[in-house]
Amino acid sequence: MQKEKEELFKIRQLPEDVDRRFQEELNDEQYEAVTHEAGPALVIAGPGSGKTRVLTYRAAWLLEKGAPPDAIALMTFTKKAAQDMIRRVEYLTGGKGNRIIAGTFHHICNRFLKKNADALDWGYTSDFTILDREDAEDLMKLIVGRRIPEEQQGHHPRPSQLVNIYSKALNLAEKIKDVIEEFYPGYEEQAGFIIRMIDAYQVRKREMNVMDFDDLLVNFLNLLRTDDVGDQIKRQFEHVLVDEYQDVNTLQADIVKELSSEAQSVMVVGDDAQAIYSFRGAQIKHMLEFPERYEGTIEYRLECNYRSVPEILDFVNASIAHNESQFEKTLQPTRQSGDKPYLTPCLDVREEANLTCSRILELNEQDVPLREQAVLFRARHHSLEVERACINYGIQYEMRAGLRFFERAHIKDAMAHLILLVNPSDAVQWMRVLTMQRGVGDVTASKVLDEVLEAEKPMSRFVRLNMPAAMSGKRVYKTGMESLQRIQRFFRDDLPHSSDDSLPTLDVILERIIEFIEPIVQDNYDNADERIQDLHELVNFSARYEDPNEFLSDVLTMYNLVGTTMEEGAEEDSEKVVLSTIHQAKGLEWEAIYIIRLLEGALPFHRAFNKPEEIEEERRLFYVACTRAKDYLFLTYPDVLDTRWSDEIGNPSRFIEEIREEGVFQELGVLE
């Protein structure tokens, strides 16, 4: 029966007017991929080559060829991508696409589990509910709390970390023990505890008839592997389409393989040169090995670039050619000639930021809107100097899908300690400083403040307070009491004081604060290393100030005059330039791109130095950044990094040095 359906599909002719329209609206590369007949297909789509167009026209072509809408699965990584594609398909087909099974992996998995959860035979019923991330952490906290006394919990991974370990193990299809060894080596001695907590977490979810987001994927894969229901689902889908295949993890790749095992065709679309999410569990190997895993795969390449001027394409082609693990491709220009990318060495990070803002204003005067300009950087803390320069130059800006530097939680934590030295009557900062410690909640912190804020000198009262006596009658666990006494010692003993009782230099104060909160940051965040880099950038930034009051005044007043944050998917403000990490900029485009901090240790990141596969991902990250540019690409790096300890000489990124002799960029001085 399946064979007969395949043959009927192959011989069914597309209406002549439809086929003619498709040929007119697609280039030759796109048309060839869209009209792929049967079997597995891998579409290698370069940036700006019309990847989304191919997927939507492919779905429309299948419908016009007679494929039932609910026999087509379209799997994406965002809800918006799926909705946009379906709207386009409906337009192309006169409304035939509204019954296509389209959505994110989680959406599609949930859809079928809601109908068939009983078939798992694990105690789930179809009226199960879904735990979001916060719910999952709360449940894990409950499980840990029932098994470990609170005063001992400080010696174990936090519930959020336990959920992360569980999630990573599922998505990579690895054992918990192996994940701990590879990604959390500091917890190897606690592997037994971690496994017990995760086992209890899984049991409790089944008892409660709830699934977290990772369970949706795992349980759907298991459902597909059941004899009756799984076979029925697989037979439903004649055609499977997958977007952004370079970003799949092992679990998602297995779902695609299982779901398409009975299909007439499976088409995955992606760009291995834009695989930049290994930190989320994505593995480029799934795209690179697709032809081996799917016998008879036909490869299609989309190399015609409609975004960038030829000079930018020459630059990125030269750069990515240095990667070994990739599908060979050369982006071909369709636009007229423009400017070569500009490389400018700067004296230091301040000059780099000032130059960037000067160029933004210069292009703006040449009718390039601010919304068509973006400053990209490898790490979030690289934004600080550019934010400062935007303020000084009066440039409105938006931080894309992230918080501005001084809005980030760990920065606010450090600043709260500093503010208390200047204004020890600030109750809001006291609450922040106290409750960030283990075992100190709002009730305990409020009790401390009742004792402290009534005093004429709140800080003196705090450091001399007899905590056990002050907390009498309150349920304060040993961990909380130790935390309160540790904060007392910090403010009393650890902060240096000069002989005349005035505050020491600002950078010294902040360095001591960071030393104090660093263990808390390490304990609270999975991306602790990145946050600690932010904190050290704060110290470097503060070194130019002598007076803490002046520093706080600048940060808390002038800093708020310009700049907002922008949620992912939001429309750019027409009056604002965009500041963004490279990761957050993927999939977007601007007329002018400014890439800053092109230094060894920054891009590529220093942790990748001894790992060839990670250097290749860093080069792909550079490729993604450069291919966001339509007309102008400005590259800068500081010759000197001025830290509070010393001036360090910066070495230009190898991604520049390795193509320096190829003539694909022009060097431009700061004053030119």
ZAZAVEX-346284 format. One record per atom (N, C-alpha, C): x, y, z. Coordinates in steps of 0.2 Angstrom, whole numbers, plus 5000, padded with zeros to 4 digits. Atoms other than C-alpha are relative to their C-alpha. Layout:
XYZ ...
//
This chain:
500449945000 500050005000 500450065000 499649944999 501450125005 500450014993 499750005006 502350084989 499650034994 500449975005 500850124978 499950075001 500049924998 500650294987 500650044997 499349975002 502450334983 500050014992 500149995008 502150294964 499550044998 500549965002 500550384963 500350085001 499749944998 501450534971 500550034994 499549985004 502850534959 499750014993 500249995007 501850524943 499450055000 500549945000 500550654948 500350064998 499749945003 500950814938 499750065004 500249934997 500950984946 499650044994 500449955005 499651104937 500550044997 499549975004 500651184923 500150085003 499949934998 500251364930 500350005006 499650004994 500851314947 500749994999 499350015001 502451244941 500350064997 499749945003 502751394930 500150055005 499949954995 502451504945 500649995005 499550024996 503651404956 500750024996 499349995003 505051414943 500150084999 499949935000 504751604941 500250035007 499949974993 504851634960 500649975004 499450034997 506351524964 500550004995 499550015004 508051514958 500149934998 499950075002 508751354950 500249965006 499850044994 509551294966 499449995005 500650014996 507951324976 499549964997 500550045003 506851254963 500149925000 499850075000 507851094962 499949975007 500150024993 507751074981 499249995002 500850004999 505851114982 499749944997 500350055004 505450984969 500349935001 499750064998 506450844977 499449955000 500650055001 505350684973 499949965007 500150054995 505650554986 500749985003 499450024997 506950484999 500250065004 499749954995 508050585011 500450054996 499749955003 508650755006 500350055005 499649954996 509950875014 500150064996 499949935003 509851055010 500550045004 499449964997 511451145014 499950084998 500249945002 510851325014 500450065004 499649954998 512051465016 499650065002 500349944997 511651635025 499750044994 500349955005 510451745015 499949964993 500150045006 510151605002 499249984999 500750025001 508251585005 499849935003 500250074996 508151435017 499350005001 500750004999 506451485023 499649994994 500450015006 505851505006 500049934997 500050075002 506351335001 499549955004 500550044996 505451255016 499350024998 500749985001 503851355013 499849974993 500250025007 503851314994 500049935000 500050074999 504251134998 499449985002 500650024997 502751115009 499450024995 500549995005 501651204996 500049954994 499950055005 502351094982 499749935001 500350074998 501950934992 499250015000 500749995000 500151004994 499750004993 500250005007 499951044976 500149934996 499950065003 500550874971 499549955003 500550054997 499150794982 500149975006 499950024994 499950764998 499550025005 500549974995 498650775012 500450045005 499749964996 499050915024 500349975007 499850034993 499050815040 500549944999 499450055002 500350695031 500650035000 499449965000 501650835032 500150025007 499749984994 502650865047 500550054999 499549945001 503551035048 500350025007 499749994993 504751045063 500550065000 499649945000 505551205068 500350015007 499849994993 506451275083 499750065004 500349954997 505351425086 499250004998 500750005001 503451445087 499950054994 500149955005 503551605076 500249974993 499850035007 504551515062 499549964997 500550045002 503251385061 499350044998 500649965002 501751515061 500250044993 499849965006 502651625048 500049954993 500050045006 502951475036 499349974998 500750035002 501151405037 499650064997 500449955004 500451575033 500250014993 499849995007 501551585018 499849944996 500350065004 501051405013 499350014998 500749995002 499251455014 499950054995 500049955006 499551605003 500249974994 499850035007 500451504990 499549954998 500450065002 499151364990 499250025001 500749984999 497551464993 499649975006 500350024993 497251405011 500149935001 500050074999 497751225009 500449985006 499450024995 499151225023 499850005007 500149994993 498151255039 500049945004 500150074996 498051065043 500749975000 499350035000 499951035041 500250005007 499850014993 500650965057 500750045001 499449954999 501851115061 500150035007 499849984994 502751175076 500749985002 499350014998 504251165087 500049925002 500050074998 504850985092 499649995006 500450014994 504051015109 499350004999 500849995002 502351065102 499849944997 500250065004 502250915090 500049945005 499950064995 502850795104 499450005004 500549994995 501550865116 499349984996 500650015004 500150855102 499949925000 500250075001 500350665100 500049965007 500050034993 500750625119 499350015003 500749984997 499050715123 499549954998 500550055002 498150585113 500249935002 499850064999 499250435117 500449985006 499550014994 500150445134 499849945003 500150064997 499250295140 500449944997 499750065003 500150185128 500750005002 499350014997 501850225137 500049955005 500050054995 501250105151 500550025006 499649984995 502250215163 499650045006 500449974995 500750275173 499750074998 500249945002 500450425163 499350004996 500650005004 498750475156 500050064996 500049945005 498250595142 499850075003 500149934997 497750735154 500650025004 499449974997 499550755160 500150074999 499849925001 500150935163 500750004999 499349985002 501751015158 500350045006 499649954995 503051085171 500450044996 499549965003 503951235165 500650005004 499350014997 505751265170 499950025008 500149984993 505251355186 499749945004 500350064997 504051215191 500449945001 499550054999 505351085188 500550015005 499649994995 506551165199 499750005007 500450004993 505251185213 499949935002 500150074998 504851005212 500649965002 499450034998 506650955213 500250035007 499949974993 506851075228 499649965005 500450034996 505450985236 500349935002 499750064999 506250815233 500650005004 499350004997 507950865239 499850025008 500149984993 507150945255 499749955004 500350064996 506250785260 500549955001 499550064999 507850685259 500650035003 499349974997 509250815265 499850055005 500249944996 509050925280 500350064997 499849945004 509151105275 500750025002 499349984998 510751135285 500649974996 499550045004 511651005274 499950014993 500149995008 510951065257 500550044997 499549965003 512351185255 500649964997 499450045002 513551045252 499849964994 500250045006 512550975237 499850054994 500249955005 512151045220 499350025001 500749975000 510651155219 499549974996 500550035005 508951095212 500150024993 499949985007 509251205197 500549964996 499550045003 510851115194 499949934999 500250075001 510150945196 499549994994 500550005006 508750985183 500450014994 499649995006 510151045171 500449944998 499650065001 511150885173 499549954997 500550045003 509550785170 499850024993 500149985006 509150885155 500549994995 499450015005 510850875147 500149934999 500050075001 510850685150 499549984995 500550025004 509250665141 500150024993 499949985007 509650775126 500649984997 499450035003 511350705123 499949925000 500150085000 510650525126 500649975003 499450034996 512050495139 499849995007 500150024993 512150425156 500150065005 499949944995 512050545171 500750005002 499350004998 513750485177 500450034995 499549975005 514550525160 499950074999 500149935001 513750695159 500350045006 499749974994 514350735177 500850004998 499350015001 516150675172 500250054995 499849955005 516150785156 499950075001 500249935000 515250935160 500050035007 500049984994 515150945179 500549965005 499550044997 516850875185 500050015008 500049984993 516650965202 499549965004 500650044997 515150855206 500249925000 499950075001 515950685203 500049965006 500150044994 516050635221 499350005002 500750004998 514250675223 499549964994 500350035005 513750575208 499449955002 500550044997 512750445219 499450045002 500649954998 511750585227 499650034994 500449975006 511350665210 499649954997 500450055003 510750505203 499449985004 500650024995 509650465218 499550054999 500549955000 508850635217 499650004993 500350005007 508550625198 499549944999 500450065000 507850445200 499350025004 500649984996 506650515214 499650054996 500449955004 506150665202 499649974995 500450045006 505650545188 499449965003 500550044997 504650435200 499450055002 500549964998 503750585207 499650034995 500349975006 503350665190 499449954998 500550055003 502450495185 499450005005 500550004995 501550495202 499550064999 500449945000 500950675199 499750014993 500249995007 500550645180 500250064997 499849945003 501650785175 500749984996 499450015004 503050795162 500350074999 499649935001 504450935160 500150004992 499949995007 504950995143 500449944997 499550055002 506350865141 499649935000 500450065000 505050725145 499650004994 500450005007 504050775130 500349974995 499650035005 505450735119 500149935001 499850074999 505950575127 499449955000 500650055000 504250505129 499750004993 500250015007 503750545111 500449954997 499650055004 505250455105 499849935002 500250074998 504750305116 499349984997 500750015003 502950325109 500149974993 499950025007 503650315092 500349934999 499750065000 504550155096 499549945003 500550054998 502950065103 499749974993 500250045006 502249935091 499450034996 500749985003 500449995088 500050074999 500149935000 500350175092 500550034996 499549975003 502050215086 500049994992 500050025007 501850125069 499450044997 500649975003 500150215067 500250084999 499849935000 500950395070 500550004994 499550005005 502450345058 499650004993 500350005007 501250295044 499650064998 500449945001 500250455046 500450054995 499649955003 501750555040 500449974993 499750015007 502250545021 500650044999 499549955002 503350695021 500250035007 499849964994 504450765035 500550054998 499649945001 505250935035 500350035006 499649984993 506550995048 500450074998 499749945001 507151175049 500650005005 499449994996 508851225056 500349945003 499850074998 509451045057 500750005003 499349994997 511251105062 500050015007 500149984993 510551145079 499749945004 500350054997 509750975083 500549975005 499650044996 510350875098 499949924999 500150075001 510450685099 499349985000 500750024999 508750665106 499550024994 500449975006 507950775092 500249964993 499850045006 508950685078 499749935000 500350064999 508350525085 499250004998 500749995001 506550585084 499950014993 500149995007 506750645066 500149934996 499950065003 507450475061 499449955001 500650054998 506050375070 499450024996 500649975002 504650495064 500049994992 500050005008 505250485045 500149934998 499850075002 505550295045 499649974995 500550025005 503950265035 499950054995 500249955005 503950425025 500349994993 499850005007 504050445007 500750054999 499549955000 505250595010 500250035006 499849964995 506250675023 500550054998 499649955002 507050845020 500250045006 499849964994 508150935033 500450064996 499749945002 508751105030 500450045005 499549974995 510251195038 500650024997 499349985002 511951265037 500549985006 499550024995 513351175046 500550065002 499649954998 514351335045 499750055005 500349964995 513151415057 499849965006 500150044994 513151285070 500450035006 499749964994 513551385086 499749995006 500450014994 512451305099 500249945004 499850064997 513551165106 499850015008 500149994993 513351245124 499349985002 500750024999 511451205122 499949924999 500050075002 511851025117 499949984993 500050015008 511751045098 500649974998 499450045002 512950935089 500050004992 499949995007 513550975072 500049934996 500050065003 513850795069 499449974997 500650035002 512050755066 499950034993 500149985007 512050865050 500649974996 499550025004 513750815044 499949924999 500050085001 513350625046 499349984997 500750015003 511550645039 500149954994 500050045006 512050565022 500249935002 499850074998 512850415031 499449975004 500550034996 511350395043 499449984995 500650015004 510050405029 500349984993 499750035007 510550295014 499650034994 500349975006 510250374997 499950075000 500249934999 510250555003 500350044994 499849955006 510250684989 500250075003 499849944997 511150844994 499950064995 500149945004 510651014988 500350065003 499749944997 511651174990 499750064998 500349945002 510951344991 500650055002 499449964999 512451464988 499950074998 500249935002 511651614980 499850045006 500149954994 511751754993 499750064998 500449945002 510451894992 500150055005 499949954995 511051985007 500650054999 499349964999 512852045007 500350024993 499749985006 513852134994 500649954999 499550055002 515252034985 500650005005 499450004996 516652094996 499949975006 500150044993 515852035012 500049934999 500050075001 515551865004 500749974999 499350025001 517351854998 500449995007 499750004994 517851895016 499849935004 500350064996 516751755024 500249944997 499850065003 517151625011 500749995002 499350014998 519051655015 500149975007 500050024993 518751635033 499849935002 500350064998 517651485034 500449944997 499650055003 518751395022 500549965004 499550034996 519951365036 499749945005 500350054996 518751245045 500049934996 500050075003 518951055041 499449975000 500650044999 517350985048 499450044997 500549965003 516151055035 499849974993 500150015007 515251035019 500350064996 499749955004 516151135006 499550044996 500549965003 515251285000 500350074998 499849935001 515551454992 499450044999 500549955001 514351594994 500150044994 500049965006 513951674977 499650075001 500449934999 513451864976 499550004995 500549985004 511951924968 499950084999 500149935000 512152104972 500650044997 499549965003 513252244965 500650015005 499450004996 515052274971 499950065005 500049954994 515252374988 500650015003 499349994996 516552415001 500249935003 499750064997 517752285007 499950015008 500049994993 517652255026 500650045002 499549964998 518652375036 500249975007 499750024994 519852325050 500450065003 499749954996 520452455063 500349985006 499750014993 521652425077 499950065004 500149954995 521252535092 500550005006 499650004995 522252595106 499849965006 500350044994 521152525120 499249994999 500750015001 519352475123 499650065000 500449935000 518752655126 500150034993 500049975007 519452715109 499649954995 500450055004 518652555101 499350025000 500749984999 516952605108 499950074997 500149935003 517152785104 500050004992 500050005007 517652745086 499449974997 500650045002 516152625084 499450055000 500649955000 514952765090 500150054995 499949955006 515752895078 499849974994 500250035006 515552775064 499249994999 500750005000 513752745069 499750064998 500349945002 513352925068 500250034993 499849985007 514352955052 499549974995 500450045005 513352815043 499250035001 500649984999 511752885051 499950074996 500049945004 512153055043 499949994992 500050025007 512352965026 499349964999 500750035001 510452895028 500049935002 500150064998 510852735036 499750005007 500449994994 509552725050 500349965006 499750034994 510052675068 499849935000 500250074999 508952525067 500349954995 499750045005 509952465052 500849995002 499350004998 511552465062 500049955007 499950044994 512152335075 500749995002 499350014998 513652315086 500049935003 500050074998 514052125089 500649995004 499550024996 515152045102 500049935002 500050074998 515651875108 499749995007 500350014993 515251895127 499750065002 500449954998 514051995136 500350065003 499749944997 515252095146 500450044995 499749955005 516052165130 499650064999 500449955002 514552275129 500150075004 500049954995 514952385144 500350074997 499749945003 516152505135 499650034995 500449975005 515052525120 499350035003 500649964996 513552565132 500250065002 499849944997 514552695140 500150054994 499949955006 515052775123 499350024997 500749985003 513252765117 499750065004 500349954996 512752865132 500450074999 499649945001 514152995129 499950034994 500149975007 513753015111 499350014999 500749995001 511853025114 499749954995 500250055004 511552865104 499549965003 500550054997 509852775108 500249934998 499950075002 510152585109 499649955003 500350054997 509352425113 500449945000 499650064999 510152275120 499549944998 500450055003 509452125110 500049945005 500150074997 508651975120 500549995006 499650014994 509652015136 500050075004 500149954996 509852135150 500750054998 499449955000 511052295149 500449985006 499450024995 512652275159 499850015007 500249984993 512052355175 499349975002 500650034998 510352265175 500149935001 500050074999 511052095176 500149985007 500150024993 510752005192 500650005004 499450014997 512551965197 500350075001 499749935000 513052145193 499650045006 500449964995 511652215204 500249975007 499850034993 512152095218 500750045002 499449964998 513952175218 499950075001 500249934999 513252345216 499750015007 500350004994 512152315231 500550015006 499550004995 513652285242 500350075000 499749945000 514452445236 499550065002 500549944998 512852555238 500050005008 500150004993 512752495256 500650035004 499449964997 514552565260 499950074999 500149935001 513952735253 499450025004 500649994997 512152725260 499749945003 500250064997 511952595273 499250005003 500750004998 510152645276 499549984994 500450035006 509552575259 499749935001 500350074998 508352435264 500049964994 500050045006 508152375246 500649964999 499350035001 510052345245 500149955005 499950044994 510052265262 499749934998 500350065002 508752135256 500349964995 499750045005 509652095241 500749975002 499450024997 511352075250 499949945004 500250054996 510551965263 499749944997 500350065003 509451855253 500349964995 499650045005 510751805240 500449955003 499650054996 511551705254 499549945001 500450064998 511051525257 499750005007 500450014994 509751495270 499750065003 500349944997 509251675272 499450024995 500549985004 507551715266 499750065002 500249934999 506451865266 499850015007 500249994993 505751835284 500650015004 499449994996 507551815291 500350074999 499749945002 508151965281 499650065003 500449944997 506752075287 500150005008 499950004993 507052025305 500750045002 499449964999 508852085303 500050074999 500149935002 508352245295 499650045006 500449974994 507152275310 500550025005 499449984995 508752275321 500450054998 499549955003 509852375309 499850074999 500249935003 508852515301 499850055006 500249954995 508252585318 500650045003 499449974997 510052625322 500250074996 499849945003 510852795319 500649984994 499550025005 512352705310 499849934999 500250075001 511552545302 500649964999 499450055001 513252475296 500349985006 499650024994 514052485313 499549965004 500550044996 512452415321 500049924997 500150075003 512452265308 500749965002 499450044999 514352215310 500149985008 499950014993 514152225329 499449955003 500650034998 512452135330 500249935002 500050074998 512351975340 499549964997 500550035005 511551865327 499649955004 500450054997 511051715338 499550035005 500549974995 510251835351 499450044996 500449965004 509451945337 499549954997 500550055003 508651785329 499749965005 500350054995 508051705345 499250014999 500750005002 506251655342 499849994993 500150015007 506551645324 500349934997 499850075003 506751475314 500550024995 499549995004 508451505307 500549945000 499550065000 509451355301 500750025001 499349994999 511251335304 500350034994 499749975006 511651375286 499850074999 500249935000 510651535287 500450045005 499649974995 511551585303 500750014998 499350005002 513251545296 500150064994 500049955005 512851655281 499950075002 500149934997 512251805291 500750025004 499449984996 513851795302 500650014994 499549995005 514951775286 499950084997 500149935003 514151945279 500350055005 499749954994 514552025296 500750004999 499350005000 516351975295 500350034993 499849975006 516452035277 500050075001 500149935000 515852205280 500550035006 499649984994 516852215297 500749994998 499350025000 518452135292 500350004993 499750015007 518652105273 500150064996 499949945004 518452275266 500550045003 499449964997 520052375268 499850075002 500249934998 519952535277 500750045001 499449964999 521252675277 500050035007 499949984993 521952755293 499550065002 500549954998 520752905292 499349984999 500750035000 519252795291 499650024993 500449995006 518852845273 500149944996 500050065004 518452725259 500649994996 499550015005 519852645249 499850014993 500249995007 519952655230 499549964998 500650035002 518452605221 500149934998 499850065003 519252465211 500249955006 499850054994 519952385228 499449985003 500650024996 518252395236 499649944995 500350055004 517452305221 500349934999 499650065000 518852175220 499849965006 500250044994 518452125238 499349985000 500750025000 516652125235 499949944995 500050065004 516852005220 500349945003 499850064997 517951895229 499549975005 500450024996 516651885242 499449964997 500650035003 515151845231 500249954994 499850055005 516151735218 499749935001 500250074999 515751575227 499249994999 500850015001 513851615227 499850004993 500250005007 513851655209 500249934997 499950075002 514751485206 499549955001 500550044997 513451405216 499350014997 500749985002 511951495209 499949994992 500149995007 512251495190 500449944996 499650055004 512751365177 500550044995 499549965004 513551505166 500450045005 499749964995 514451565182 500750034997 499349975003 516151585172 499950064996 500149945004 515351705160 499850065005 500249954995 514551805175 500650035004 499549974996 516151815184 500550044995 499749965005 516951885168 499750075000 500349945000 515652015169 500250045006 499849974994 516152055187 500750035000 499349975000 517952075183 500050064995 500149945005 517452195168 499750065004 500249944995 516552295182 500650035003 499449974997 518152315191 500450044996 499649965005 519152365176 499650074998 500449935001 517752495172 500050055005 500049954994 517752565189 500750035002 499349974999 519652595189 500150074998 499949935003 519452755180 499650055005 500349964995 518452825195 500450005007 499749994993 519152885212 499550005005 500549994995 517552925221 499449954999 500550055001 516252785223 499350044999 500649975001 514852915224 499950034993 500049985007 515352985207 499849944995 500150065004 515352805200 499349985000 500750024999 513652765207 499550054997 500449955004 512952935201 500049994993 500050015007 513552895184 499649944998 500350065001 512852725184 499250005001 500750004998 511152755192 499650054997 500349945003 510752915183 500150004993 499949995007 511552945167 499949944996 500150065003 511552765163 499349984997 500750015001 509652765163 499750054995 500349955004 509452905151 499949974993 500150045007 509652795135 500149935001 499950075000 509552615131 499449965003 500550044998 508252485133 500249934999 499950075002 508152295132 499549984995 500550025005 507252205118 499949935000 500150075000 506452035119 500149974994 499950045007 506851905106 499350004996 500650005004 505651925092 499750074999 500349935000 505252105096 500250044994 499849965006 505252235082 500550055003 499549954998 506852345082 499650075000 500349945000 506452525087 500450044994 499749965006 506752645072 500550055002 499549954998 507752765082 500649975004 499550034995 508952645091 500449954996 499550055003 510552545086 499949945005 500150064996 510552365092 500749985002 499550034998 511852295103 499949935002 500250074999 511952105104 500649965000 499550055001 512951955107 499949974993 500050035007 513351855091 499549955000 500550054999 512251715097 499350024999 500749975000 510751825099 499950034993 500149965006 511051905082 499949954994 500050055005 510951735072 499350014997 500650005004 509551745058 499850074999 500249935001 509551935058 500550034995 499649965005 510252065046 500050075001 500049935000 510752245046 500450034994 499549975006 511552365033 500750005003 499349994998 513052395044 500149965007 499850044994 513852275057 500750035002 499349984997 515252325069 500149945005 499850064996 516152175077 500650025004 499549984996 517152225092 500449955004 499650044996 518552145103 500249944996 499750065004 519252035089 500749995002 499350024997 520651975100 500049935001 499950074997 521351805104 499850005007 500250004993 520551755120 499350035001 500749985000 518951845116 499649974994 500350035006 518551785098 500649984996 500350064996 519051645098 500150015008 500050004992 518651625117 500649965002 499450034997 520251575127 499949925001 500150074998 519451405133 500049964994 500050045006 519451345115 500749994997 499450005003 521251365112 500349934998 499750065001 521751185114 499549944998 500550055002 520151105107 499950024993 500149985007 520151105088 499350014998 500750005001 518351065087 499650075002 500349944997 517951215098 500250064996 499849945004 519051335088 499650004993 500449995006 518051285073 499350035001 500649974998 516451325082 500150085001 499849934999 517251495086 500050044993 499949975007 517651525068 499350004997 500749995003 515851485063 499650055004 500449954997 515251605076 500250074997 499849955004 516351735067 499750014994 500350005006 515651685051 499250025000 500749984999 513851705058 500050085001 499949934999 514351885064 500050044994 499849975007 515051935047 499450004995 500550015005 513651865037 499350045002 500649964999 512351975046 500050074996 499949945003 513052125036 499850004993 500249995007 512252185020 500550044996 499649955004 513252335015 500750025003 499349984997 514652375028 500149965006 499850044995 515652275039 500750035003 499449974997 516852355052 500249955006 499750044996 518052255062 500550045005 499549964996 519052325077 500249955006 499750034994 520152265091 500450055004 499649954997 521052355105 500749975001 499350035000 522952345105 500249995008 499950014993 522952365124 499449995004 500650014996 521752295137 500350035007 499849974994 521952405153 499649975006 500350024994 521452305168 500350035006 499849964994 521652365186 500749985002 499350034998 523252255188 500550034995 499549985005 524152305172 499750014993 500249995007 524052345154 500249944996 499850065004 524052185143 499950024992 500049995007 524452185125 499649954996 500550045003 523052125114 500349974993 499850035006 523452005100 499449994995 500650015005 522252015084 499849935000 500350075001 521151865082 500349964994 499750045005 521851725072 499550004994 500550005006 520251735061 500150064995 499849945004 520951905055 500749984997 499450015002 522751845054 500149954994 500050065005 522451685044 499850024993 500249985006 521651785030 500350074998 499749935001 522751945031 500350014993 499649995006 523751905015 499549994994 500450015006 522151865004 499750064997 500349945002 521652045002 499350015000 500850005000 519852025007 499850055005 500249944996 519852175019 500550055000 499549945000 520652345021 500150035007 499949984993 521452415036 499950085000 500149925000 520952595041 500250025007 499849974993 521652705055 499450035003 500549974996 520652775069 499850074997 500249935002 520752955061 499850004993 500150005007 520452895043 499250004999 
//
